[in-house]
Amino acid sequence: MNVSPRKKKLIQFLFVLAVITLVANIILSKIYKIPKPEKLESINSNLIKTKFLNAVNDFGLQKDWIINLKKSEHPGYSYLISVPKDLPIPVILAEIYSAFYRTNVNIKSTEEKLGGKTSISLFSNNKLRLTARFIYKDDLVRNCGSIGLLVSDIDKLKSSDIGKLIEFPQTFTALLLPSKLSLSLKDSLLNNRKKYSVLLNDNIEDLDFRLNKSFSKRRLNIVIRSIIGAFPNADFFVIDDASNLYQSAVYPYIKQEFTKRKIKLIKESTFIHINEGNSNEVQTSLKDIVKPTKLGDQKLVLIHADNFELARPEIYSLIKIGYKFINPSVIIFNKAEKKNLSKSK
């Protein structure tokens, strides 16, 4: 078959173009190392069950809240899970989705009733492997205590770290030493819906706020008025009971002046202190303090601002299990109420 010169040229041109394109693709793939599609981990039914239950159990649910339904009635594994009202079901679902990230498991969830029942199905290789239904129960409460967290020495942090701490979403109260810097800090705290308290000790450098055992009653009174006036929204005041000020002859008068204004001075030793350390030591210390608390138990914990940052992961883990971080003033008020009731009996 005769091919016209024109068609020959066209064929030759297309062949050369194909070769150039192939070579270019090879060169580009070597230079830029085009990533291959990520291979998903293939897991069997038993591992799916284990991963699912681990994700659910991370929220501190009691064993009898997770009912294993009979296999004969349901394909694969099937569970009926009761959830306390203070734990949003979507939070549990997010944890389950995260547990199966980069696996071949497909998950489908359906909210059967708004704010009520939610069903979830797990598939792999187009087969249903596990189903579960989550139902809120009003009478369920996780057996965990409450912690009032007081954070000291915020003023010693870098400005960027101060901002990060103030924006922390969970509840805590900042312990401020009276100073001009603390005046701006307390405004930032209040603007971010955070509480603050005020510490009285030997280390107050600002002359307007310094309390000294050598001061006359008149001078002490002026300073006390300055402190209270400068920090009017303080949740409570803390006295360092290891300080010279606390052990001096003038302290009873200082305490009296605060009491006269219906302000109670809380001893710093009332709080359990978390000592300095690396991240593991700080997190372990916090865990050891919090884990023994049961429902109804309340503890006051004082942590240095530097250690607070190290403790963040553990704080989130404890909240996930069901421990509550509340304003220390609530615990202080509750303790005072119990003390007053026991006195009146």
Sequence and secondary structure as in RCSB ss.txt:
>XXXX:A:sequence
MNVSPRKKKLIQFLFVLAVITLVANIILSKIYKIPKPEKLESINSNLIKTKFLNAVNDFGLQKDWIINLKKSEHP
GYSYLISVPKDLPIPVILAEIYSAFYRTNVNIKSTEEKLGGKTSISLFSNNKLRLTARFIYKDDLVRNCGSIGLL
VSDIDKLKSSDIGKLIEFPQTFTALLLPSKLSLSLKDSLLNNRKKYSVLLNDNIEDLDFRLNKSFSKRRLNIVIR
SIIGAFPNADFFVIDDASNLYQSAVYPYIKQEFTKRKIKLIKESTFIHINEGNSNEVQTSLKDIVKPTKLGDQKL
VLIHADNFELARPEIYSLIKIGYKFINPSVIIFNKAEKKNLSKSK
>XXXX:A:secstr
    HHHHHHHHHHHHHHHHHHHHHHHHHHHH        B   HHHHHHHHHHHHHTT   GGGEEE  TTTSS
SEEEEEEEETTS HHHHHHHHHHHTTTBSEEEEEEESSTTS EEEEEEETTEEEEEEEEEEETT      EEEEE
EE GGGS HHHHHHHHT SS  EEEE SSHHHHHHHHHHHHTT EEEEEESTT   TTT   TTS HHHHHHHHH
HHHHH TT S EEE TTSHHHHSTTHHHHHHHHHHTT  EEEGGGSEEE    HHHHHHHHHHHHTT  TT EEE
EEEEHHHHHHHHHHHHHHHHHT EEE HHHHHHHHHHHHHHHHH 
